Amino acid sequence: MEPMNMTAEQATEAAKGMTFEKVWLYMQESQKQYEKRYEESQKQYEKRYEESQKQYEETQKQFREVQQEISDLSKSIDNQSKNIGDLSKNIGGLNNSIGEITEAIFAPEINEKFNKLGYNFNLSTISKNKKFTENKQTLAEADIFLENGSVAIVIEIKTELTMIHIDEHIKRIDIIKEHMNKRNDKRNLLGAVAGTIINSDTIKYAQKNGLFVLVQSGESVKIADMPENFKPKTW
């Protein structure tokens, strides 16, 4: 029973016909209406709460899945970094091995090749990976250093020789010559480069700068053919 809006006069007039039983019934009906509305409100609240709880649980589930994906990705990145590091070490080791093999190809007969040009080098005067130091600091290093009483040759060996290597070697020879002068070593200093892979332009560039060029020839090595006007540079 819904309450009705009425004026004071109307309420007074209506009250004249009211008895205790009617008032009691009205109160009971009002209580029932209140309980019904309260029950409906509770049901709506519980429904909304359940929906919110489900949404919260779903959000938490998605959050945990994202966390797991991030964790898996982080582990994957760590593994990739480790694999790249291992690969770099392996490549570095391989490069070192190739370099050692290249030096081993040229070293055994290298003095004989220069002796044919009139130099006098024997096996006892061949130094590999010779370091030139000053005050315990390495100034330069020669892959192979041939020497006798009057002349020395600084030889740089590369698997694949480039013009950049030639420029670097010329600077290296300058440093070694300066070091020799400080030690009152007045011997003439010559330069040479060697490589298993060298194109013709690189050979010409090296010879233009007064360097001997050693190349692989079959199972042996040889000094590359020199132009008629070739004259080795003396430092």
LUMVEX-65979 format. One record per atom (N, C-alpha, C): x, y, z; residue in three letters. Coordinates in Angstrom, 1 decimal, decimal comma. Layout:
east  north  up  code
X  Y  Z  ALA
...
// end
This chain:
east  north  up  code
0,9  -1,2  0,0  MET
0,0  0,0  0,0  MET
0,9  1,2  0,0  MET
0,8  2,0  -1,0  GLU
1,6  3,2  -1,1  GLU
1,0  4,4  -0,4  GLU
1,8  5,2  0,4  PRO
1,2  6,3  1,1  PRO
0,7  7,4  0,1  PRO
-0,3  8,1  0,4  MET
-0,9  9,1  -0,4  MET
-0,5  10,5  0,1  MET
-0,2  11,4  -0,8  ASN
0,0  12,8  -0,3  ASN
-1,4  13,5  -0,1  ASN
-1,6  14,1  1,0  MET
-2,9  14,8  1,2  MET
-2,6  16,0  2,1  MET
-3,6  16,9  2,1  THR
-3,5  18,1  3,0  THR
-3,8  17,8  4,4  THR
-3,6  18,8  5,3  ALA
-3,8  18,5  6,7  ALA
-5,3  18,3  7,0  ALA
-6,2  19,0  6,2  GLU
-7,6  18,8  6,4  GLU
-8,0  17,5  5,9  GLU
-7,4  17,0  4,8  GLN
-7,8  15,7  4,3  GLN
-7,3  14,6  5,2  GLN
-6,1  14,8  5,8  ALA
-5,6  13,8  6,8  ALA
-6,5  13,8  8,0  ALA
-7,0  14,9  8,5  THR
-7,9  14,9  9,6  THR
-9,2  14,2  9,3  THR
-9,7  14,5  8,1  GLU
-11,0  13,9  7,7  GLU
-10,8  12,4  7,6  GLU
-9,7  11,9  7,0  ALA
-9,4  10,5  6,9  ALA
-9,3  9,8  8,2  ALA
-8,7  10,5  9,1  ALA
-8,4  9,9  10,5  ALA
-9,7  9,6  11,2  ALA
-10,8  10,4  10,9  LYS
-12,1  10,1  11,6  LYS
-12,6  8,7  11,4  LYS
-12,3  8,2  10,2  GLY
-12,8  6,8  10,0  GLY
-11,8  5,7  10,3  GLY
-10,6  6,1  10,8  MET
-9,6  5,1  11,1  MET
-9,9  4,4  12,5  MET
-9,7  3,2  12,5  THR
-9,8  2,4  13,7  THR
-8,4  1,8  14,0  THR
-8,2  1,3  15,2  PHE
-7,0  0,6  15,6  PHE
-6,6  -0,5  14,6  PHE
-7,6  -1,3  14,2  GLU
-7,3  -2,4  13,3  GLU
-6,8  -1,9  12,0  GLU
-7,5  -0,8  11,5  LYS
-7,0  -0,3  10,2  LYS
-5,6  0,2  10,3  LYS
-5,3  1,0  11,4  VAL
-3,9  1,5  11,5  VAL
-2,9  0,3  11,6  VAL
-3,3  -0,7  12,4  TRP
-2,4  -1,8  12,5  TRP
-2,1  -2,5  11,2  TRP
-3,2  -2,7  10,4  LEU
-3,0  -3,3  9,1  LEU
-2,2  -2,5  8,2  LEU
-2,3  -1,1  8,3  TYR
-1,5  -0,2  7,5  TYR
0,0  -0,3  7,8  TYR
0,2  -0,4  9,1  MET
1,6  -0,5  9,6  MET
2,2  -1,8  9,1  MET
1,4  -2,9  9,2  GLN
1,9  -4,2  8,7  GLN
2,2  -4,2  7,2  GLN
1,3  -3,6  6,5  GLU
1,6  -3,5  5,0  GLU
2,8  -2,7  4,7  GLU
3,0  -1,6  5,5  SER
4,1  -0,7  5,3  SER
5,4  -1,5  5,6  SER
5,4  -2,3  6,6  GLN
6,6  -3,1  7,0  GLN
6,9  -4,1  5,9  GLN
5,8  -4,7  5,4  LYS
6,1  -5,7  4,3  LYS
6,7  -5,0  3,1  LYS
6,2  -3,8  2,7  GLN
6,7  -3,1  1,6  GLN
8,2  -2,8  1,8  GLN
8,5  -2,4  3,1  TYR
9,9  -2,0  3,4  TYR
10,8  -3,2  3,3  TYR
10,3  -4,4  3,9  GLU
11,1  -5,6  3,8  GLU
11,3  -6,1  2,4  GLU
10,3  -5,9  1,6  LYS
10,4  -6,3  0,2  LYS
11,4  -5,5  -0,6  LYS
11,4  -4,1  -0,3  ARG
12,3  -3,3  -1,0  ARG
13,8  -3,5  -0,5  ARG
13,9  -3,8  0,8  TYR
15,2  -4,1  1,4  TYR
15,8  -5,4  0,8  TYR
14,9  -6,4  0,7  GLU
15,3  -7,7  0,1  GLU
15,8  -7,5  -1,3  GLU
15,0  -6,7  -2,1  GLU
15,4  -6,5  -3,5  GLU
16,7  -5,7  -3,6  GLU
16,9  -4,7  -2,7  SER
18,2  -4,0  -2,6  SER
19,3  -4,9  -2,3  SER
19,1  -5,8  -1,3  GLN
20,2  -6,7  -0,9  GLN
20,6  -7,6  -2,1  GLN
19,5  -8,1  -2,8  LYS
19,8  -9,0  -4,0  LYS
20,6  -8,2  -5,0  LYS
20,2  -7,0  -5,3  GLN
21,0  -6,2  -6,3  GLN
22,4  -6,0  -5,8  GLN
22,6  -5,7  -4,5  TYR
23,9  -5,5  -4,0  TYR
24,7  -6,7  -4,1  TYR
24,2  -7,9  -3,7  GLU
24,9  -9,1  -3,8  GLU
25,3  -9,5  -5,2  GLU
24,3  -9,2  -6,2  LYS
24,6  -9,4  -7,6  LYS
25,8  -8,6  -8,1  LYS
25,7  -7,3  -7,7  ARG
26,8  -6,4  -8,2  ARG
28,1  -6,8  -7,5  ARG
28,0  -7,2  -6,2  TYR
29,3  -7,6  -5,5  TYR
29,9  -8,8  -6,2  TYR
29,0  -9,8  -6,5  GLU
29,5  -11,0  -7,2  GLU
30,1  -10,6  -8,6  GLU
29,5  -9,7  -9,3  GLU
30,0  -9,3  -10,6  GLU
31,4  -8,6  -10,4  GLU
31,4  -7,7  -9,4  SER
32,7  -7,0  -9,1  SER
33,8  -8,0  -8,7  SER
33,4  -9,0  -7,9  GLN
34,4  -10,0  -7,4  GLN
34,9  -10,8  -8,6  GLN
34,0  -11,2  -9,5  LYS
34,4  -11,9  -10,7  LYS
35,4  -11,1  -11,6  LYS
35,0  -9,8  -11,7  GLN
35,8  -8,9  -12,5  GLN
37,2  -8,8  -11,9  GLN
37,2  -8,6  -10,5  TYR
38,5  -8,5  -9,8  TYR
39,3  -9,7  -10,0  TYR
38,7  -10,9  -9,8  GLU
39,4  -12,2  -10,0  GLU
40,0  -12,3  -11,4  GLU
39,2  -11,9  -12,4  GLU
39,6  -12,0  -13,8  GLU
40,8  -11,0  -14,0  GLU
40,7  -9,8  -13,4  THR
41,8  -8,9  -13,6  THR
43,1  -9,4  -12,9  THR
42,9  -10,0  -11,7  GLN
44,1  -10,6  -11,0  GLN
44,7  -11,7  -11,8  GLN
43,8  -12,5  -12,5  LYS
44,3  -13,6  -13,3  LYS
45,1  -13,1  -14,5  LYS
44,6  -12,1  -15,1  GLN
45,3  -11,5  -16,3  GLN
46,6  -10,9  -15,8  GLN
46,6  -10,2  -14,6  PHE
47,8  -9,6  -14,1  PHE
48,9  -10,7  -13,9  PHE
48,4  -11,8  -13,3  ARG
49,4  -12,9  -13,0  ARG
50,0  -13,4  -14,3  ARG
49,1  -13,5  -15,3  GLU
49,5  -14,0  -16,6  GLU
50,6  -13,1  -17,2  GLU
50,3  -11,8  -17,1  VAL
51,2  -10,8  -17,7  VAL
52,5  -10,9  -16,9  VAL
52,5  -11,0  -15,6  GLN
53,7  -11,1  -14,8  GLN
54,5  -12,4  -15,2  GLN
53,8  -13,5  -15,5  GLN
54,5  -14,7  -15,9  GLN
55,1  -14,5  -17,2  GLN
54,4  -13,8  -18,1  GLU
55,0  -13,6  -19,5  GLU
56,2  -12,7  -19,4  GLU
56,2  -11,7  -18,5  ILE
57,3  -10,8  -18,3  ILE
58,5  -11,6  -17,7  ILE
58,2  -12,5  -16,8  SER
59,2  -13,3  -16,2  SER
59,9  -14,2  -17,2  SER
59,0  -14,8  -18,0  ASP
59,5  -15,7  -19,1  ASP
60,3  -15,0  -20,1  ASP
59,8  -13,7  -20,4  LEU
60,6  -12,9  -21,4  LEU
61,9  -12,5  -20,8  LEU
62,0  -12,2  -19,6  SER
63,2  -11,8  -18,9  SER
64,2  -13,0  -18,9  SER
63,7  -14,2  -18,6  LYS
64,6  -15,4  -18,7  LYS
65,1  -15,6  -20,1  LYS
64,2  -15,4  -21,1  SER
64,5  -15,6  -22,5  SER
65,6  -14,7  -22,9  SER
65,5  -13,4  -22,5  ILE
66,5  -12,4  -22,8  ILE
67,8  -12,7  -22,1  ILE
67,8  -13,2  -20,9  ASP
69,0  -13,6  -20,2  ASP
69,7  -14,7  -20,9  ASP
68,9  -15,7  -21,4  ASN
69,4  -16,8  -22,1  ASN
70,0  -16,4  -23,4  ASN
69,3  -15,5  -24,1  GLN
69,8  -15,0  -25,4  GLN
71,1  -14,2  -25,2  GLN
71,2  -13,4  -24,1  SER
72,4  -12,7  -23,9  SER
73,6  -13,6  -23,6  SER
73,3  -14,7  -22,8  LYS
74,3  -15,7  -22,5  LYS
74,8  -16,4  -23,8  LYS
73,8  -16,7  -24,7  ASN
74,1  -17,4  -25,9  ASN
75,0  -16,5  -26,8  ASN
74,6  -15,2  -26,9  ILE
75,4  -14,2  -27,7  ILE
76,8  -14,1  -27,1  ILE
76,9  -14,1  -25,8  GLY
78,2  -14,0  -25,2  GLY
79,0  -15,2  -25,5  GLY
78,4  -16,4  -25,4  ASP
79,1  -17,6  -25,7  ASP
79,6  -17,6  -27,2  ASP
78,6  -17,2  -28,0  LEU
78,9  -17,1  -29,5  LEU
80,1  -16,2  -29,8  LEU
80,1  -15,0  -29,1  SER
81,2  -14,1  -29,3  SER
82,5  -14,7  -28,9  SER
82,5  -15,4  -27,7  LYS
83,7  -16,0  -27,3  LYS
84,2  -17,1  -28,3  LYS
83,2  -17,8  -28,8  ASN
83,6  -18,9  -29,8  ASN
84,1  -18,2  -31,1  ASN
83,5  -17,1  -31,5  ILE
83,9  -16,5  -32,7  ILE
85,3  -15,9  -32,5  ILE
85,5  -15,3  -31,3  GLY
86,8  -14,7  -31,0  GLY
87,9  -15,8  -31,0  GLY
87,5  -16,9  -30,4  GLY
88,5  -18,0  -30,4  GLY
88,8  -18,5  -31,8  GLY
87,7  -18,6  -32,6  LEU
87,9  -19,0  -34,0  LEU
88,8  -18,1  -34,8  LEU
88,6  -16,8  -34,6  ASN
89,4  -15,8  -35,2  ASN
90,9  -15,9  -34,8  ASN
91,1  -16,1  -33,5  ASN
92,5  -16,3  -33,0  ASN
93,1  -17,5  -33,7  ASN
92,3  -18,6  -33,8  SER
92,8  -19,8  -34,4  SER
93,2  -19,6  -35,8  SER
92,3  -18,9  -36,6  ILE
92,6  -18,7  -38,0  ILE
93,9  -17,8  -38,1  ILE
94,0  -16,8  -37,2  GLY
95,2  -16,0  -37,3  GLY
96,5  -16,8  -37,0  GLY
96,4  -17,7  -36,0  GLU
97,6  -18,5  -35,7  GLU
97,9  -19,4  -36,9  GLU
96,9  -20,0  -37,6  ILE
97,1  -20,8  -38,7  ILE
97,8  -20,0  -39,9  ILE
97,3  -18,8  -40,1  THR
97,8  -17,9  -41,1  THR
99,3  -17,7  -40,9  THR
99,6  -17,3  -39,6  GLU
101,0  -17,1  -39,3  GLU
101,9  -18,3  -39,4  GLU
101,3  -19,5  -39,1  ALA
102,0  -20,7  -39,3  ALA
102,3  -21,1  -40,7  ALA
101,5  -20,6  -41,6  ILE
101,7  -20,8  -43,1  ILE
102,9  -20,0  -43,6  ILE
103,1  -18,8  -43,1  PHE
104,1  -17,9  -43,6  PHE
105,4  -18,0  -42,9  PHE
105,4  -18,3  -41,6  ALA
106,6  -18,3  -40,8  ALA
107,8  -19,2  -41,3  ALA
107,5  -20,5  -41,6  PRO
108,6  -21,4  -41,8  PRO
109,6  -21,0  -42,9  PRO
109,1  -20,5  -44,0  GLU
110,0  -20,3  -45,1  GLU
110,3  -18,8  -45,4  GLU
109,9  -18,0  -44,5  ILE
109,9  -16,5  -44,8  ILE
111,3  -16,0  -44,9  ILE
112,2  -16,5  -44,1  ASN
113,6  -16,0  -44,2  ASN
114,2  -16,4  -45,5  ASN
113,9  -17,6  -46,0  GLU
114,5  -18,0  -47,3  GLU
114,0  -17,1  -48,4  GLU
112,8  -16,6  -48,4  LYS
112,3  -15,8  -49,5  LYS
113,1  -14,5  -49,6  LYS
113,4  -13,9  -48,4  PHE
114,2  -12,7  -48,4  PHE
115,7  -12,9  -48,7  PHE
116,1  -14,1  -48,3  ASN
117,5  -14,4  -48,6  ASN
117,8  -14,5  -50,1  ASN
116,8  -14,8  -50,9  LYS
116,9  -14,9  -52,3  LYS
117,0  -13,5  -52,9  LYS
116,6  -12,5  -52,1  LEU
116,8  -11,1  -52,6  LEU
118,1  -10,5  -52,1  LEU
118,9  -11,3  -51,4  GLY
120,2  -10,8  -51,0  GLY
120,4  -10,5  -49,6  GLY
119,3  -10,8  -48,8  TYR
119,4  -10,5  -47,3  TYR
119,9  -11,8  -46,7  TYR
120,5  -11,6  -45,5  ASN
121,1  -12,8  -44,8  ASN
120,4  -13,0  -43,5  ASN
119,3  -13,8  -43,5  PHE
118,6  -14,1  -42,3  PHE
118,6  -15,6  -42,1  PHE
118,9  -16,0  -40,9  ASN
118,8  -17,4  -40,6  ASN
117,7  -17,7  -39,5  ASN
117,4  -18,9  -39,3  LEU
116,3  -19,3  -38,4  LEU
116,4  -18,7  -37,0  LEU
117,6  -18,5  -36,6  SER
117,8  -18,0  -35,2  SER
117,5  -16,6  -35,1  SER
117,4  -15,9  -36,2  THR
117,1  -14,4  -36,2  THR
115,6  -14,1  -36,4  THR
114,8  -15,1  -36,4  ILE
113,4  -14,9  -36,6  ILE
112,7  -14,8  -35,3  ILE
111,9  -13,8  -35,1  SER
111,2  -13,6  -33,8  SER
109,7  -13,5  -34,2  SER
108,9  -14,3  -33,5  LYS
107,4  -14,2  -33,7  LYS
106,8  -13,4  -32,5  LYS
105,8  -12,6  -32,9  ASN
105,1  -11,8  -31,9  ASN
106,0  -11,0  -31,0  ASN
107,0  -10,4  -31,6  LYS
108,0  -9,6  -30,9  LYS
107,4  -8,3  -30,4  LYS
107,5  -8,1  -29,1  LYS
107,0  -6,8  -28,5  LYS
108,1  -5,8  -28,3  LYS
107,8  -4,6  -28,6  PHE
108,8  -3,5  -28,3  PHE
108,2  -2,7  -27,2  PHE
108,9  -2,7  -26,1  THR
108,4  -2,1  -24,8  THR
109,3  -0,9  -24,4  THR
108,6  -0,1  -23,6  GLU
109,3  1,1  -23,0  GLU
108,7  1,4  -21,7  GLU
109,5  1,4  -20,6  ASN
108,9  1,6  -19,3  ASN
107,8  0,6  -19,0  ASN
108,0  -0,6  -19,4  LYS
107,0  -1,7  -19,2  LYS
105,7  -1,6  -19,9  LYS
105,7  -0,7  -20,9  GLN
104,5  -0,4  -21,7  GLN
104,8  -0,9  -23,2  GLN
103,9  -1,7  -23,8  THR
104,1  -2,2  -25,1  THR
103,8  -1,1  -26,1  THR
104,8  -0,7  -26,9  LEU
104,6  0,3  -27,9  LEU
104,1  -0,2  -29,2  LEU
104,6  -1,4  -29,6  ALA
104,2  -2,0  -30,8  ALA
104,5  -3,5  -30,8  ALA
104,0  -4,3  -31,7  GLU
104,2  -5,7  -31,7  GLU
104,3  -6,1  -33,2  GLU
105,3  -6,9  -33,5  ALA
105,5  -7,4  -34,9  ALA
105,1  -8,9  -34,9  ALA
104,3  -9,3  -35,9  ASP
104,0  -10,7  -36,0  ASP
105,2  -11,5  -36,3  ASP
106,1  -11,0  -37,2  ILE
107,4  -11,6  -37,4  ILE
108,4  -10,5  -37,6  ILE
109,6  -10,7  -36,9  PHE
110,7  -9,7  -37,0  PHE
111,9  -10,5  -37,4  PHE
112,4  -10,1  -38,7  LEU
113,6  -10,7  -39,2  LEU
114,7  -9,7  -38,9  LEU
115,9  -10,2  -38,5  GLU
117,0  -9,2  -38,3  GLU
118,3  -9,9  -38,4  GLU
119,3  -9,0  -38,8  ASN
120,7  -9,4  -38,8  ASN
121,5  -8,2  -38,4  ASN
122,8  -8,2  -38,6  GLY
123,6  -7,1  -38,1  GLY
123,4  -5,8  -38,8  GLY
122,8  -5,7  -40,0  SER
122,7  -4,5  -40,7  SER
121,2  -4,1  -41,0  SER
120,3  -5,0  -41,0  VAL
118,9  -4,7  -41,4  VAL
117,9  -5,5  -40,6  VAL
116,7  -5,0  -40,5  ALA
115,6  -5,8  -39,9  ALA
114,4  -5,5  -40,7  ALA
113,5  -6,5  -40,7  ILE
112,2  -6,4  -41,5  ILE
111,1  -6,7  -40,5  ILE
110,1  -5,7  -40,5  VAL
108,9  -5,9  -39,7  VAL
107,8  -6,4  -40,6  VAL
107,2  -7,6  -40,2  ILE
106,2  -8,2  -41,1  ILE
104,9  -8,4  -40,4  ILE
103,9  -7,9  -41,0  GLU
102,5  -8,0  -40,5  GLU
101,7  -9,0  -41,3  GLU
101,1  -10,0  -40,6  ILE
100,4  -11,1  -41,3  ILE
98,9  -11,0  -41,0  ILE
98,1  -11,0  -42,1  LYS
96,6  -11,0  -41,9  LYS
96,0  -12,1  -42,8  LYS
94,9  -12,7  -42,3  THR
94,2  -13,7  -43,1  THR
93,7  -13,0  -44,4  THR
93,0  -11,8  -44,2  GLU
92,6  -11,0  -45,4  GLU
93,2  -9,6  -45,2  GLU
94,2  -9,3  -46,0  LEU
94,9  -8,1  -45,9  LEU
94,2  -6,9  -46,7  LEU
94,0  -5,8  -46,0  THR
93,4  -4,6  -46,6  THR
94,3  -3,4  -46,6  THR
93,9  -2,4  -47,3  MET
94,7  -1,2  -47,3  MET
94,8  -0,5  -45,9  MET
93,7  -0,7  -45,2  ILE
93,7  -0,1  -43,8  ILE
94,8  -0,8  -43,0  ILE
95,0  -2,1  -43,1  HIS
96,1  -2,8  -42,4  HIS
97,4  -2,3  -42,8  HIS
97,6  -1,9  -44,1  ILE
98,8  -1,4  -44,6  ILE
99,1  -0,1  -44,0  ILE
98,2  0,8  -43,9  ASP
98,4  2,1  -43,2  ASP
98,7  1,9  -41,8  ASP
98,1  1,0  -41,1  GLU
98,4  0,7  -39,7  GLU
99,8  0,2  -39,5  GLU
100,2  -0,6  -40,5  HIS
101,5  -1,2  -40,4  HIS
102,6  -0,2  -40,6  HIS
102,4  0,8  -41,5  ILE
103,4  1,8  -41,7  ILE
103,6  2,6  -40,4  ILE
102,5  2,9  -39,7  LYS
102,5  3,6  -38,4  LYS
103,3  2,8  -37,4  LYS
103,1  1,4  -37,4  ARG
103,7  0,5  -36,5  ARG
105,3  0,6  -36,8  ARG
105,7  0,6  -38,0  ILE
107,1  0,6  -38,4  ILE
107,7  1,9  -37,9  ILE
107,0  3,0  -38,0  ASP
107,5  4,3  -37,5  ASP
107,8  4,3  -36,0  ASP
106,8  3,7  -35,3  ILE
107,0  3,5  -33,8  ILE
108,2  2,7  -33,5  ILE
108,4  1,6  -34,2  ILE
109,5  0,7  -33,9  ILE
110,8  1,3  -34,2  ILE
110,8  2,1  -35,4  LYS
112,1  2,7  -35,7  LYS
112,5  3,8  -34,7  LYS
111,5  4,6  -34,2  GLU
111,8  5,5  -33,2  GLU
112,3  4,9  -31,9  GLU
111,7  3,7  -31,6  HIS
112,2  3,0  -30,4  HIS
113,6  2,5  -30,6  HIS
113,9  2,0  -31,8  MET
115,3  1,6  -32,1  MET
116,3  2,7  -32,0  MET
115,9  3,9  -32,5  ASN
116,8  5,1  -32,5  ASN
117,1  5,4  -31,0  ASN
116,1  5,3  -30,1  LYS
116,4  5,7  -28,7  LYS
117,3  4,7  -28,1  LYS
117,4  3,5  -28,6  ARG
118,3  2,5  -28,1  ARG
119,6  2,5  -28,9  ARG
119,8  3,5  -29,7  ASN
121,0  3,6  -30,5  ASN
121,2  2,4  -31,5  ASN
120,1  1,9  -32,0  ASP
120,1  0,8  -32,9  ASP
119,9  1,4  -34,3  ASP
121,0  1,5  -35,1  LYS
121,1  2,3  -36,3  LYS
120,8  1,4  -37,5  LYS
120,4  0,2  -37,3  ARG
120,1  -0,7  -38,5  ARG
119,0  -0,1  -39,4  ARG
119,1  -0,4  -40,6  ASN
118,0  -0,1  -41,5  ASN
116,8  -0,9  -41,2  ASN
115,6  -0,3  -41,3  LEU
114,4  -1,1  -41,0  LEU
113,5  -1,1  -42,3  LEU
113,1  -2,3  -42,7  LEU
112,2  -2,5  -43,8  LEU
110,8  -3,0  -43,4  LEU
109,9  -3,0  -44,3  GLY
108,5  -3,4  -43,9  GLY
108,0  -4,4  -44,9  GLY
107,2  -5,3  -44,5  ALA
106,5  -6,3  -45,4  ALA
105,2  -6,7  -44,8  ALA
104,2  -7,0  -45,7  VAL
102,9  -7,5  -45,3  VAL
102,7  -8,9  -45,9  VAL
101,8  -9,7  -45,3  ALA
101,5  -11,0  -45,8  ALA
100,0  -11,3  -45,6  ALA
99,4  -12,1  -46,5  GLY
98,1  -12,5  -46,3  GLY
97,7  -13,6  -47,2  GLY
96,7  -14,4  -46,8  THR
96,2  -15,5  -47,6  THR
95,2  -15,0  -48,7  THR
94,5  -13,8  -48,3  ILE
93,6  -13,2  -49,2  ILE
94,0  -11,8  -49,4  ILE
94,5  -11,5  -50,7  ILE
94,9  -10,1  -51,0  ILE
94,5  -9,8  -52,4  ILE
93,8  -8,7  -52,7  ASN
93,5  -8,4  -54,1  ASN
94,6  -7,6  -54,7  ASN
94,6  -7,5  -56,0  SER
95,7  -6,8  -56,7  SER
95,9  -5,4  -56,3  SER
94,8  -4,7  -56,1  ASP
94,8  -3,3  -55,7  ASP
95,6  -3,1  -54,4  ASP
95,3  -4,0  -53,4  THR
96,0  -3,9  -52,1  THR
97,5  -4,2  -52,3  THR
97,8  -5,2  -53,2  ILE
99,3  -5,5  -53,4  ILE
99,9  -4,2  -54,0  ILE
99,3  -3,6  -55,0  LYS
99,9  -2,4  -55,6  LYS
100,0  -1,3  -54,5  LYS
99,0  -1,1  -53,7  TYR
99,1  -0,1  -52,7  TYR
100,2  -0,3  -51,7  TYR
100,4  -1,6  -51,3  ALA
101,5  -1,9  -50,4  ALA
102,9  -1,6  -51,0  ALA
103,0  -2,0  -52,3  GLN
104,3  -1,8  -53,0  GLN
104,6  -0,3  -53,3  GLN
103,5  0,4  -53,5  LYS
103,6  1,9  -53,7  LYS
104,2  2,5  -52,5  LYS
103,9  2,0  -51,3  ASN
104,4  2,5  -50,0  ASN
105,7  1,9  -49,6  ASN
106,3  1,1  -50,5  GLY
107,6  0,6  -50,3  GLY
107,7  -0,7  -49,4  GLY
106,5  -1,4  -49,4  LEU
106,5  -2,6  -48,6  LEU
106,6  -3,9  -49,5  LEU
107,3  -4,9  -49,0  PHE
107,3  -6,2  -49,7  PHE
105,9  -6,8  -49,4  PHE
105,4  -7,7  -50,3  VAL
104,2  -8,3  -50,1  VAL
104,4  -9,8  -50,3  VAL
104,0  -10,6  -49,3  LEU
104,1  -12,1  -49,4  LEU
102,7  -12,6  -49,5  LEU
102,6  -13,5  -50,5  VAL
101,3  -14,2  -50,8  VAL
101,4  -15,7  -50,8  VAL
100,3  -16,3  -50,6  GLN
100,3  -17,8  -50,6  GLN
100,3  -18,2  -52,1  GLN
101,2  -19,2  -52,3  SER
101,3  -19,8  -53,6  SER
101,3  -21,3  -53,6  SER
100,1  -21,9  -53,9  GLY
100,0  -23,3  -53,7  GLY
100,1  -23,7  -52,3  GLY
101,0  -24,6  -52,0  GLU
101,2  -25,1  -50,6  GLU
102,4  -24,3  -49,9  GLU
102,9  -23,3  -50,6  SER
104,0  -22,5  -50,1  SER
103,6  -21,0  -50,1  SER
104,6  -20,2  -49,9  VAL
104,5  -18,7  -50,0  VAL
105,5  -18,2  -50,9  VAL
105,3  -16,9  -51,4  LYS
106,3  -16,3  -52,2  LYS
106,1  -14,8  -52,0  LYS
107,2  -14,1  -52,4  ILE
107,1  -12,6  -52,4  ILE
106,4  -12,2  -53,7  ILE
105,4  -11,4  -53,6  ALA
104,6  -11,1  -54,8  ALA
105,5  -10,4  -55,9  ALA
105,3  -10,6  -57,1  ASP
106,1  -10,0  -58,2  ASP
106,1  -8,5  -58,0  ASP
107,2  -7,9  -58,1  MET
107,4  -6,5  -57,9  MET
107,5  -5,7  -59,2  MET
107,0  -4,5  -59,3  PRO
107,2  -3,7  -60,5  PRO
108,7  -3,4  -60,7  PRO
109,0  -3,1  -61,9  GLU
110,4  -2,8  -62,3  GLU
111,0  -1,7  -61,5  GLU
110,2  -0,7  -61,2  ASN
110,7  0,5  -60,4  ASN
110,5  0,3  -58,9  ASN
110,2  -0,9  -58,4  PHE
110,0  -1,0  -57,0  PHE
111,3  -0,9  -56,2  PHE
111,2  -0,1  -55,2  LYS
112,3  0,1  -54,3  LYS
111,8  0,0  -52,9  LYS
112,2  -0,9  -52,0  PRO
111,7  -1,0  -50,7  PRO
112,0  0,3  -49,9  PRO
111,1  0,7  -49,1  LYS
111,3  1,9  -48,3  LYS
112,2  1,5  -47,1  LYS
113,2  2,4  -46,8  THR
114,1  2,2  -45,7  THR
113,8  3,2  -44,6  THR
113,5  2,7  -43,4  TRP
113,3  3,6  -42,3  TRP
114,6  3,8  -41,5  TRP
// end
